[in-house]
Amino acid sequence: MSDPIYYGKQQIDQDDVQAVVDALNSPFLTQGPQVAQFEQALANYVGSTHAIACSNGTAALHLACLSLGVISGDIVWTSAISFVASANCALYCGASISFIDIDANTGNISVAALTKKLQQAKQIGSLPKVIVVVHLAGNSCDMQEIFKLCHPLGINIIEDACHALGASYQGKKIGNCQYSDCCVFSFHPVKSITSAEGGMITTNDPNTAKRLKQLASHGITKEPSELQQAEQPSWYYEQQHLGYNYRLSDLHAALGLSQLAKIDFFIERRKQIFQNYQSALTVSNLTLLEQNIEGESAHHLVVVLIPNNKRDVVYQGLADKKIHCQLHYMPIYRQPYHRISDAAINTFSGAEQYFANALSLPVYPDLSDQQQQRVIRSLLEIMNE
Ligand SMILES: Cc1ncc(COP(=O)(O)O)c(C=O)c1O
């Protein structure tokens, strides 16, 4: 029987192993030079002024909300189709969350739905403080349009780019924050690069960067220029905010840094795999999610849209052949914790249509051509049964 194939997984080589071993043998296991080097390398790669490392993408989203001043009583909006962390970050701050419908062909926030929701919110005085936009599957949202709608209303934008390290929009890397206040990445093993667990926030605003850095480490600073009490001995530090221990360790940063050196190769291989699926599946009348014509996806996920209520049959048929696909995602508002009324669910036509049809196929740099052919053959066989 063939080996199992999963929808995503990391690719670790001997250089990665050596980088972690070197960090283990160094004087610092945490808060050493690897973290600062990883931050600088990532900022250089995406073209942002600042990058702040933290323990995972969820912590990064929480910190991003805190740094923009989200507090109890505020309203935050996010995409109906995302991982739950895109919504939970607002709740951690005591704010409430509300969902924006998506375009079922792209999986990303629908600009038309956002326009309508903003008009309604303006009328009743319930505009959000922050919008968390999600580049689903690594494919950019229409950032310029979203910015044009939100900026004049004073709404801050956080990009949840946990799927999108290596993607670009209008010829520039996602993470450069041209149309946002902060951009958040995750280095979970299935993502573009991994640090096992890990996250990063990019921003071009020095004050936001300073606040993020402090909040990720208990709200503490040791920076002489930031201290409230001047002329202190060098052991002195101050806690100026209620922060968290959301720091990344040097071990994780060493792995992340080593992986970042290979990102172009990883994204190129993902693109080849995407293109193979595209040519094999579109001739069989199966559609993949539409790509933003102003962008280049990171191809974190390859989502095929399976018509005629056959998605779960296909999922199970593939699982029986040891091909383990996944649904990214059930709408967040259908999770028991976030559940909204059936009447409210009916207003999310895009998210509901996507939810009925979407299935993420295996894509990761290590997926061999033979394995991909096995996935395609199996999928088409099940579709024709
Ligand atoms: C869209 C999105 N946002 C946030 C997260 C949270 O990232 P992490 O797992 O690093 O906390 C994920 C991770 O799966 C994600 O896919």
The ligand as an SDF file (V2000), in Angstrom:
LIG
                    3D

 16 16  0  0  0  0  0  0  0  0999 V2000
   -5.0660   32.4310    8.7010 C   0  0  0  0  0  0  0  0  0  0  0  0
   -4.3630   32.0800    9.9810 C   0  0  0  0  0  0  0  0  0  0  0  0
   -4.2990   32.9920   10.9540 N   0  0  0  0  0  0  0  0  0  0  0  0
   -3.6630   32.7420   12.1120 C   0  0  0  0  0  0  0  0  0  0  0  0
   -3.0660   31.5170   12.3670 C   0  0  0  0  0  0  0  0  0  0  0  0
   -2.4020   31.2690   13.6730 C   0  0  0  0  0  0  0  0  0  0  0  0
   -1.0460   30.9840   13.5340 O   0  0  0  0  0  0  0  0  0  0  0  0
   -0.2860   30.0650   14.6150 P   0  0  0  0  0  0  0  0  0  0  0  0
   -0.7060   28.6510   14.4020 O   0  0  0  0  0  0  0  0  0  0  0  0
    1.1630   30.2930   14.3210 O   0  0  0  0  0  0  0  0  0  0  0  0
   -0.6720   30.5730   15.9600 O   0  0  0  0  0  0  0  0  0  0  0  0
   -3.1170   30.5400   11.3780 C   0  0  0  0  0  0  0  0  0  0  0  0
   -2.4860   29.2260   11.6180 C   0  0  0  0  0  0  0  0  0  0  0  0
   -2.8760   28.2020   11.1870 O   0  0  0  0  0  0  0  0  0  0  0  0
   -3.7970   30.8200   10.1620 C   0  0  0  0  0  0  0  0  0  0  0  0
   -3.8770   29.8920    9.1970 O   0  0  0  0  0  0  0  0  0  0  0  0
  1  2  1  0
  2  3  1  0
  2 15  2  0
  3  4  2  0
  4  5  1  0
  5  6  1  0
  5 12  2  0
  6  7  1  0
  7  8  1  0
  8  9  2  0
  8 10  1  0
  8 11  1  0
 12 13  1  0
 12 15  1  0
 13 14  2  0
 15 16  1  0
M  END
$$$$
